[in-house]
Structures are given as structure tokens and as C-alpha cells.
């Protein structure tokens, strides 16, 4: 799906619930303007402080299913009874701005993104230990039964970590943000992403009369 002329690539952040993908994403956006939030849509209720169109596009289930049926979602999943999905136009709009769309989605969604955007970079965020993960979930005000459900989901999600391009241990938040930013920086230097520069230099070199 990538078109010639795009400077960057989609970046996918996945983690178990409580793994910190949302706060890492926010840190990236503050760190460098080349990162941009690719807004996803969801049918879950809006949490205090969240804004429609900024944190998520909050839609009805009927609207979500229509978007899915029309092929307008890059990926989608039903998590804990609610639908989540990434509008294709949201990702394309960021790429066309010459920026990196940062997506915070689950492991299934990451696989879907890779199929359509093979150049996408996937990063799995892992808490330092189980105790920390439980503390973070409880700190979000999750009910005990919800914590249990999310821990059960985490088991399958962690098994999929090996399929990701990079793994970052999210122990100290500033350090995790810097590591993800460094991954993006290194990815921009890959030869396969800069073949146009090689070809341009080569044409200048071979066109020069020595």
C-alpha cells in the first residue's frame, strides 16, 4: 500500500493492557513532531478527560460495523466486549503529511497492519514484571474481575511478542520513550528505505566525466 514519495512508515505499539502503550505514544508525540497520532475508532464509552477525534473516534456499534463492511478499517478487533479499529484514511493522512503515524493496537491488529504495510515497524512493550502490570491495572481503577480478564488476555498477547520487530521493556517511562524513538530513527536509515538517494547519487556519479 506504500506509495512512492512517503518519507516515513507506520509504527505500531502493542502491549498487554497496562503495558503503557498509550503513555509511550503520548511521550513520542511530545518528543518530536515527526510522530503523529493515528486516531482509532472505538465503541467503548469515553473515559473522563478523553476527547472525540483526539484520543479516539467514539462511534456506535452500528457505525463501526458499517465502516468495517465498507472496507474503511485497516484493522479491527473486539476486545473486552468493545470494538476497536484503525481507519485507513487516518494512517494515510499522516503519511501524506510526511510524518510517522503511531498506532496503539493489539497484537492481532499489528499483524493486519503488517499485511497491508509491510514496511511498518512493530514494537512490543512489556512491563518489567507481573507485579508491576497488576499495579498499573489496579491504578487505573479497574475492577478486580476486569483485572483478571485482562491478565488472561495478556497471556496470549505475550506469546505473540516474538513476531514483533522490536521489544522494549517499559520500566522507566522516559527511557522507554527514548528507546522507541531511537528505533524509529534507526529504521529511517535502513538502506531499503533510502534507495532513491543511492540511485540519485549513482546517476550523478556515472554522469560525470572524469
C-alpha positions as CSV (number, residue, x, y, z in Angstrom):
1,X,0.0,0.0,0.0
2,X,3.0,2.3,0.4
3,X,3.3,4.9,-2.3
4,X,6.4,6.5,-3.7
5,X,7.3,9.7,-2.0
6,X,6.4,8.7,1.5
7,X,9.2,9.7,3.8
8,X,8.2,7.5,6.7
9,X,6.3,4.4,7.7
10,X,3.6,3.4,10.2
11,X,4.8,2.5,13.7
12,X,2.7,0.1,15.8
13,X,2.9,-0.1,19.5
14,X,1.3,-3.1,21.2
15,X,1.3,-4.3,24.8
16,X,-0.8,-6.1,27.3
17,X,-3.4,-3.8,29.0
18,X,-1.4,-1.7,31.5
19,X,1.8,-2.1,29.4
20,X,2.0,1.6,28.8
21,X,1.4,1.9,25.1
22,X,-0.8,5.0,25.4
23,X,1.6,6.9,27.6
24,X,4.6,6.0,25.4
25,X,2.7,7.2,22.4
26,X,2.0,10.5,24.1
27,X,5.6,10.8,25.0
28,X,6.7,10.3,21.4
29,X,4.3,13.0,20.2
30,X,5.8,15.5,22.7
31,X,9.4,14.4,21.9
32,X,9.4,15.0,18.2
33,X,6.9,16.5,15.7
34,X,7.7,13.8,13.1
35,X,5.5,11.5,15.2
36,X,1.7,11.9,14.8
37,X,-1.2,10.0,16.4
38,X,-3.2,7.9,14.0
39,X,-6.6,8.2,15.7
40,X,-8.5,4.9,16.0
41,X,-12.2,4.4,16.5
42,X,-14.0,2.5,19.3
43,X,-17.4,1.6,20.6
44,X,-16.3,1.7,24.2
45,X,-17.6,4.5,26.5
46,X,-15.5,7.6,26.7
47,X,-13.3,7.9,29.8
48,X,-13.0,11.1,31.9
49,X,-10.8,13.6,30.1
50,X,-10.9,11.8,26.7
51,X,-11.8,13.8,23.6
52,X,-13.6,12.6,20.5
53,X,-11.3,12.9,17.5
54,X,-8.2,13.3,19.6
55,X,-8.0,10.2,21.8
56,X,-10.4,8.1,19.7
57,X,-13.3,8.5,17.4
58,X,-16.1,7.3,19.6
59,X,-18.8,5.7,17.4
60,X,-21.8,3.5,17.9
61,X,-21.6,-0.2,17.2
62,X,-23.8,0.3,14.1
63,X,-21.4,2.9,12.7
64,X,-18.4,0.8,13.4
65,X,-19.8,-2.3,11.6
66,X,-20.7,-0.1,8.6
67,X,-17.1,1.1,8.4
68,X,-15.8,-2.4,8.6
69,X,-18.3,-3.7,6.0
70,X,-17.2,-0.8,3.6
71,X,-13.5,-1.8,4.0
72,X,-12.6,1.5,5.6
73,X,-10.8,0.0,8.6
74,X,-7.2,-1.1,8.3
75,X,-7.6,-3.4,11.2
76,X,-10.2,-4.1,13.8
77,X,-10.8,-6.3,16.9
78,X,-13.3,-6.8,19.6
79,X,-11.6,-6.5,23.0
80,X,-13.4,-7.0,26.3
81,X,-16.8,-6.5,24.6
82,X,-15.9,-3.3,22.7
83,X,-14.9,-2.8,19.1
84,X,-11.6,-1.0,18.1
85,X,-10.4,-0.2,14.7
86,X,-8.0,1.9,12.7
87,X,-9.5,4.0,9.8
88,X,-7.3,3.6,6.7
89,X,-7.7,7.4,6.0
90,X,-6.3,8.2,9.4
91,X,-3.0,6.4,8.6
92,X,-2.8,7.6,5.0
93,X,-3.4,11.2,6.1
94,X,-0.4,11.2,8.4
95,X,1.9,9.5,5.9
96,X,0.9,12.2,3.3
97,X,2.0,14.8,5.8
98,X,5.5,13.3,5.8
99,X,5.2,12.1,9.4
100,X,5.2,8.8,11.3
101,X,1.7,7.5,12.2
102,X,1.9,5.9,15.6
103,X,-0.8,3.3,16.3
104,X,-1.6,1.7,19.6
105,X,-3.3,-1.5,18.8
106,X,-3.4,-5.2,19.9
107,X,-1.3,-8.0,18.5
108,X,-3.9,-9.1,16.0
109,X,-4.2,-5.6,14.7
110,X,-0.4,-5.4,14.4
111,X,-0.4,-8.4,12.1
112,X,-3.1,-6.9,9.9
113,X,-1.1,-3.7,9.6
114,X,2.0,-5.6,8.5
115,X,0.0,-7.3,5.8
116,X,-1.1,-4.1,4.2
117,X,2.0,-2.0,5.1
118,X,5.0,-4.5,5.0
119,X,7.3,-1.5,5.8
120,X,5.5,-0.9,9.1
121,X,7.6,-1.1,12.3
122,X,6.1,-3.0,15.2
123,X,7.2,-2.6,18.8
124,X,6.0,-4.7,21.7
125,X,6.1,-3.0,25.1
126,X,6.5,-5.2,28.1
127,X,6.2,-4.3,31.8
128,X,9.3,-5.2,33.9
129,X,7.3,-7.9,35.8
130,X,3.9,-9.2,36.5
131,X,3.6,-7.3,39.8
132,X,4.1,-4.0,38.0
133,X,1.4,-4.9,35.4
134,X,-1.1,-5.7,38.1
135,X,-0.3,-2.5,40.0
136,X,-0.8,-0.5,36.8
137,X,-4.2,-2.1,36.1
138,X,-5.4,-1.5,39.6
139,X,-4.1,2.1,39.5
140,X,-6.4,2.7,36.5
141,X,-9.3,1.9,38.7
142,X,-10.0,-1.5,37.1
143,X,-12.4,-3.7,39.0
144,X,-10.9,-7.0,40.3
145,X,-12.9,-9.1,37.8
146,X,-11.6,-6.9,34.9
147,X,-8.0,-7.2,36.1
148,X,-8.4,-11.0,35.9
149,X,-9.8,-10.8,32.4
150,X,-7.0,-8.5,31.2
151,X,-4.4,-10.8,32.7
152,X,-5.8,-13.7,30.9
153,X,-5.7,-11.8,27.7
154,X,-2.1,-10.8,28.4
155,X,-1.1,-14.4,28.4
156,X,-1.9,-14.9,24.7
157,X,-0.6,-11.4,23.8
158,X,2.8,-12.0,25.3
159,X,3.1,-15.3,23.3
160,X,2.9,-13.2,20.2
161,X,5.7,-10.8,21.2
162,X,8.3,-12.8,19.2
163,X,6.6,-11.8,16.0
164,X,7.3,-8.1,16.6
165,X,10.3,-6.3,15.1
166,X,11.4,-4.9,18.5
167,X,10.8,-5.4,22.2
168,X,11.1,-2.5,24.7
169,X,10.8,-3.1,28.5
170,X,8.7,-0.3,29.8
171,X,10.1,0.1,33.3
172,X,11.1,3.8,33.4
173,X,8.8,5.7,31.1
174,X,11.3,8.3,29.8
175,X,13.8,5.6,28.9
176,X,11.1,3.6,27.1
177,X,10.1,6.6,25.1
178,X,13.7,7.3,24.1
179,X,14.2,3.7,23.0
180,X,11.1,3.7,20.8
181,X,12.2,7.0,19.3
182,X,15.7,5.5,18.6
183,X,14.1,2.6,16.9
184,X,12.3,4.9,14.5
185,X,15.5,6.9,13.9
186,X,17.4,3.7,13.0
187,X,14.6,2.5,10.8
188,X,14.8,5.7,8.7
189,X,18.4,4.9,8.0
190,X,17.9,1.5,6.5
191,X,19.2,1.2,3.0
192,X,16.0,-0.2,1.7
193,X,14.2,3.0,2.8
194,X,16.8,5.2,1.1
195,X,17.4,3.6,-2.3
196,X,16.2,6.7,-4.0
197,X,19.1,8.6,-2.5
198,X,21.5,5.8,-3.7
199,X,20.1,5.9,-7.2
200,X,20.3,9.7,-7.3
201,X,23.9,9.7,-6.2
202,X,24.8,7.0,-8.7
203,X,23.2,8.8,-11.6
204,X,25.3,11.9,-10.7
205,X,28.4,9.8,-10.4
206,X,28.1,7.9,-13.6
207,X,27.0,11.0,-15.5
208,X,30.2,12.9,-14.5
209,X,33.0,12.8,-17.0
210,X,36.3,12.0,-15.1
